[in-house]
Structures are given as C-alpha cells and as structure tokens.
Amino acid sequence: MTERGLASPVFVIGMPRSGTTVLFDALARHHDLGWVSNYCRMYPRAPWVNVCRRLLDNPLVHLYGHKKQYGSAPRYNLWLPQPDEAYEFWDAYAGVPFSRTTLHDRLCDPADRAALREAASRVMLWQGRNRFAAKLTGPPRIRFLNSVFPDAHFVHLVRDGRAVVHSLLGIPFWRKKGGLDRPFWPDLLGPEDLQSWERGARDPALLAALQWKRVIELARTEQSAIGRDQYIEVRYEDFTATPHDVVSEVLRVCGLAESSEVHRAIDAGPRIRNMNDKFAANFSADSLNNLTAVMQPLLQQLGYGKASILQADG
C-alpha cells in the first residue's frame, strides 16, 4: 500500500513528568498531524478504528478527549480522540519488547520495519492526516525509530531532574509498576548506577534520579547518529515561560506550518506554569543535595547548576 503520512514524522520524547503531554497535546491540534491515539491503545491490531477521529475531529466537528489530570470528563471521554503513548501499538508491530526497554544501539529488523511503517500509514489513512506524530517517554529510542523513519524529527523535552524525581514519586503509575523498588526500564542503568543506588540504601528518589540522568545521556548520544536538523532540545522551563514562542520554534524545526489551532489549544488548555517550586519545598536539604550530586555534571550542563541547590529546611 502507499505509505501515507510517513514523510518527516514527529516524535516528542522525554522523561515522564517533563511536560511532554502538555506540549504534545497542543501540537496534536495541528491540522496536518495524525498521531498514535487512544484507539491504538485499545485496539492496536485494528488501525481502522482510528476513523473515529476522522468522524469526530474535522472541519465541521471538533470533539476531543482529554487526560484525567486536566479535570473531570464525561463517561464517553474514553471514545473521544486523543493522543496516547499506546505502547500496545508499538509492542504489536516493532518486533521487540518496545515499552520497557531502551533499544539502545538496536535497529529495527527489515520485516518489522515494514510492518510498523504500514501500521503507522494505516493510522494516518483512517485519521485522514498527512504527517505522523507520536509521544514516547522514557528511553529515547532515537536510533531504533530512525531506522524505521529515517527522516523523523525528534523534539526532546528536558526538565530539572529534581522536579522530575519529585513528581514521579507521587504518581500512581510509577508506584504501581514498581518504580520505587527497581529500575522502571530494566536495561537502562549500568552496574555503576546500580551500585550507586545500593550505596544510597536503595532510595527510590535516588533510583529515579539515576534514570533521569541516563535517559538524557542516551538521547544526547543517540542524536549524534542522525542529522542535526532532526533533533531539537527544549527546556520545560522555557516552554512554561513562553509556550507560544517555543511551540512556534518546534513547528519551524519540524517543517510544519504555523497553526492557529495549536496556539488556541495552548490558551484553552490547562494553565501552563513552571511547577519546579514544589520539589524545593518537599525534599529535605540533605535529600536535595544528594540528588543534585548524583545528577551532576548533567544538571549543570543543562543550566540547573550548583547554584540551584536549595536549602529546603532552612
């Protein structure tokens, strides 16, 4: 079949709790973009279910689902179109255990590549859109995805790691899936990282901090294997300060036209503000200094340097 919508796909990546959902939900309103959806999660082997988006989101009708964190939703929200990480979709077609592995230094098998491209193309066909897009959190998987989509653009959202750790520790999915007791992605941390965690009395915050650091290091390593124009790094703090400017720059880098729908989504959605103040109030001074130390020198390289160490208790 003709591969519809697979030229220059857009991937928004980053550690969970880095603002990827808010950014991607705004980008998802772009009239050219089709995306991995809640239908792909519920029925990964039935791309045709994505016709629901075509029926509910078009020039005449604009019905969208929204995430639980955005407030209460009607019972039928489940069936309204909305972007979804839908790892069931990726696991179904990628030929590897996509959802909980880094896939670092691994390329997609040719047969699986063809299957994954066809599935993505069918999603675009049924949604009636021209450019494929997806949001994926955790390990960047840039090399693997680039072996499937060679002209893909990657938008990497980064956030102060201490704020990410604080947020992860309070999120149900992190706790329910074992994030407090073991690495969330079993192959992410190396022996030295695990030894550091053991020396830290297996502190859940330290474990999350080590994974934050490793995810960003992997992204920066893997992006060196693709074209410079295929990767952009965006700071959460810049996005929350000037969301319209940042989104315009992302659209430009990804070769997407400016979109009033995207900017309206930013204004109409949940209030975008920097939430980094919470971690300083809730971590003890010792915990904060320990997290800062284990995340260096990456924190400083990203602009979250030693001057950001806060004495939370006094």
C-alpha positions in Angstrom: 0.0 0.0 0.0 1.0 3.6 -0.4 2.8 4.9 2.8 0.6 7.8 3.7 1.8 10.3 6.2 5.3 8.9 6.8 7.4 11.7 5.4 9.2 13.5 8.2 7.2 12.1 11.2 7.5 14.0 14.5 8.4 12.3 17.8 8.1 14.2 21.2 10.3 12.4 23.7 11.5 13.0 27.2 11.4 11.6 30.8 7.9 11.2 32.2 6.8 14.3 34.1 8.8 16.6 32.0 5.9 18.3 30.3 5.7 16.1 27.2 1.9 15.6 27.5 1.1 19.3 27.5 3.4 20.1 24.6 2.3 17.2 22.5 -1.4 17.7 23.2 -1.0 21.2 21.8 1.0 20.1 18.8 -1.6 17.4 18.2 -4.2 20.0 17.2 -2.1 20.9 14.1 -4.3 20.2 11.1 -1.6 18.2 9.3 -0.8 15.8 12.2 -2.2 12.4 12.8 -1.0 10.5 15.8 -0.9 7.4 17.8 -4.2 7.5 19.6 -6.3 6.0 22.4 -7.8 3.8 19.7 -4.3 2.4 19.0 -4.0 1.5 22.7 -7.4 -0.2 22.9 -7.2 -1.9 19.5 -3.6 -2.0 18.4 -4.2 -4.5 15.6 -7.2 -2.6 14.2 -5.9 0.7 12.8 -9.3 1.2 11.1 -10.8 2.2 14.5 -8.9 5.5 14.0 -11.7 6.5 11.6 -13.4 7.7 14.8 -11.0 10.6 14.9 -11.9 11.5 11.3 -15.6 11.5 12.2 -15.2 13.5 15.4 -12.4 15.9 14.5 -12.8 17.5 11.1 -13.7 20.9 9.6 -17.3 20.6 10.8 -16.9 18.9 14.2 -14.2 19.3 16.8 -14.6 16.8 19.6 -11.5 15.8 21.7 -10.9 13.6 24.7 -8.7 14.9 27.5 -6.5 13.5 30.1 -7.6 12.8 33.6 -5.1 15.3 35.0 -7.0 18.0 33.2 -10.1 17.6 35.3 -13.3 15.7 35.2 -14.5 14.2 32.0 -17.8 12.7 30.7 -18.2 8.9 30.6 -17.9 8.9 26.8 -14.5 10.6 27.1 -12.9 7.2 26.6 -14.1 7.2 23.0 -13.2 10.7 22.0 -10.0 11.1 20.0 -6.9 11.9 22.0 -3.2 11.3 21.7 -1.8 8.3 23.6 1.6 6.7 24.1 -0.2 3.5 23.3 2.7 1.1 23.9 0.4 -1.7 23.0 0.6 -0.4 19.4 4.4 -0.3 19.4 4.8 -3.7 21.1 2.4 -5.1 18.5 4.4 -4.0 15.4 8.0 -3.2 16.4 9.0 -6.9 16.8 10.7 -6.2 20.1 9.5 -5.5 23.7 9.3 -1.8 23.0 7.6 -0.5 26.0 10.0 -1.3 28.9 13.4 -1.5 27.1 15.9 1.1 25.9 16.6 -0.4 22.5 19.9 1.4 22.7 22.2 0.5 19.7 19.5 -1.7 18.2 18.0 -1.2 14.8 14.6 -2.5 13.6 14.6 -5.7 11.7 13.6 -5.1 8.0 10.4 -7.2 8.2 9.3 -5.5 11.4 10.2 -2.1 9.9 7.8 -2.8 7.0 5.1 -3.9 9.4 5.5 -0.9 11.6 5.5 1.6 8.7 2.4 0.0 7.3 0.6 0.2 10.6 1.5 3.8 11.0 0.5 4.6 7.5 -2.9 3.0 8.1 -3.4 5.1 11.2 -2.8 8.2 9.0 -5.1 6.9 6.3 -8.0 6.4 8.7 -7.4 9.6 10.5 -7.2 11.5 7.2 -4.0 13.3 8.1 -0.7 14.0 6.3 2.1 13.7 8.9 2.6 11.0 11.5 3.4 12.0 15.1 3.8 10.3 18.4 4.8 11.0 22.0 7.0 8.5 23.8 8.5 8.9 27.3 11.5 7.2 29.0 14.3 5.9 26.9 14.6 8.0 23.7 14.9 5.0 21.3 16.1 7.5 18.7 18.3 5.1 16.7 15.7 2.4 16.6 13.0 4.8 15.5 15.2 6.5 13.0 15.9 3.0 11.4 12.2 2.8 10.8 11.6 6.5 9.9 14.9 7.9 8.5 13.7 11.5 8.2 12.0 11.7 11.6 12.2 14.8 13.8 12.8 14.4 17.5 11.6 17.0 20.0 13.3 16.2 23.3 11.8 18.0 26.3 14.0 18.2 29.4 13.2 19.4 32.9 15.2 19.9 36.1 15.8 16.4 37.2 15.0 17.1 40.8 11.5 18.3 39.8 11.0 15.2 37.7 12.0 12.9 40.6 9.7 14.7 43.0 6.8 14.3 40.5 7.5 10.7 39.7 7.5 9.6 43.4 3.9 10.9 43.7 2.5 9.5 40.5 0.4 6.2 40.8 1.7 4.6 37.6 5.3 4.9 38.8 4.5 3.2 42.1 2.1 0.6 40.7 4.6 -0.5 38.1 7.5 -0.9 40.5 9.3 2.4 40.0 10.0 2.7 43.8 11.7 -0.7 44.1 13.5 -1.4 40.8 14.6 0.3 37.6 11.5 1.2 35.6 13.3 0.1 32.4 15.3 -3.0 33.3 18.2 -2.4 30.9 18.6 1.3 31.4 21.0 1.5 34.3 24.6 0.1 34.2 26.4 -1.7 37.0 27.9 1.6 38.4 24.5 3.2 38.6 23.1 0.2 40.4 26.0 0.2 42.8 25.4 3.9 43.5 21.7 3.1 44.2 22.8 0.3 46.6 25.2 2.6 48.4 22.3 5.0 48.8 20.2 2.4 50.7 18.1 1.8 47.6 16.4 5.2 48.0 13.5 5.5 45.5 14.4 9.1 44.8 18.0 8.3 44.0 16.8 5.5 41.7 14.6 7.9 39.8 17.4 10.5 39.6 19.8 7.9 38.1 17.2 7.1 35.4 16.6 10.7 34.6 20.3 11.2 34.0 20.7 8.1 31.9 17.6 8.9 29.7 19.0 12.3 28.8 22.5 11.0 28.3 21.1 8.3 25.9 19.2 10.9 24.0 22.3 13.1 23.5 24.3 10.1 22.5 21.8 8.7 20.0 21.0 12.1 18.4 24.6 12.3 17.3 23.9 9.5 14.8 21.2 11.4 13.0 21.1 14.7 11.2 21.4 17.9 13.2 18.2 19.2 11.7 16.3 16.2 13.0 16.7 16.9 16.7 15.7 19.8 19.0 16.1 20.0 22.7 13.5 22.1 24.6 13.7 23.0 28.2 10.5 22.6 30.2 11.3 25.9 32.0 11.5 27.8 28.6 8.2 26.2 27.5 6.3 27.2 30.6 7.7 30.7 30.4 6.9 31.4 26.7 4.8 28.5 25.4 3.8 30.2 22.2 7.3 31.1 21.2 8.6 27.6 22.0 5.8 25.9 20.0 6.4 28.2 17.0 10.1 27.2 17.1 9.2 23.5 17.3 6.8 23.8 14.3 9.5 25.6 12.3 12.2 23.0 13.1 9.8 20.1 12.2 8.8 21.8 8.9 5.2 22.4 10.0 3.3 25.5 9.1 2.2 27.9 11.9 -1.1 26.8 13.2 -3.7 28.9 15.0 -5.3 25.7 16.3 -2.1 24.8 18.1 -1.9 28.2 19.7 -5.5 28.2 20.7 -5.0 24.8 22.3 -2.3 26.3 24.5 -4.6 29.1 25.6 -7.7 26.9 26.1 -5.9 24.0 27.8 -4.7 23.7 31.4 -2.8 26.6 32.7 0.9 26.3 31.7 3.2 27.3 34.6 6.5 26.2 36.0 5.9 23.7 38.8 9.5 23.3 39.8 8.9 25.1 43.1 7.3 22.0 44.6 10.4 19.9 44.9 12.3 22.5 46.9 9.6 22.7 49.5 9.1 18.9 49.9 12.7 17.5 49.8 14.9 17.9 52.8 18.1 19.8 52.4 20.2 16.6 52.6 18.0 14.8 50.1 18.1 17.7 47.7 21.9 17.9 47.9 22.3 14.2 47.4 20.0 14.2 44.3 21.9 17.2 42.9 25.2 15.5 43.4 24.2 12.3 41.7 22.8 14.2 38.7 25.9 16.2 38.1 27.5 17.2 35.8 24.4 16.9 33.6 22.3 19.3 35.8 24.9 22.0 35.4 25.3 21.3 31.6 21.5 21.8 31.2 21.6 25.1 33.2 20.4 23.6 36.5 23.8 24.2 38.2 25.1 24.1 41.7 23.6 27.5 42.3 20.2 25.8 42.2 20.9 23.7 45.3 18.2 24.9 47.7 18.2 24.6 51.5 14.7 23.4 51.8 14.7 23.1 55.6 16.1 26.5 56.5 
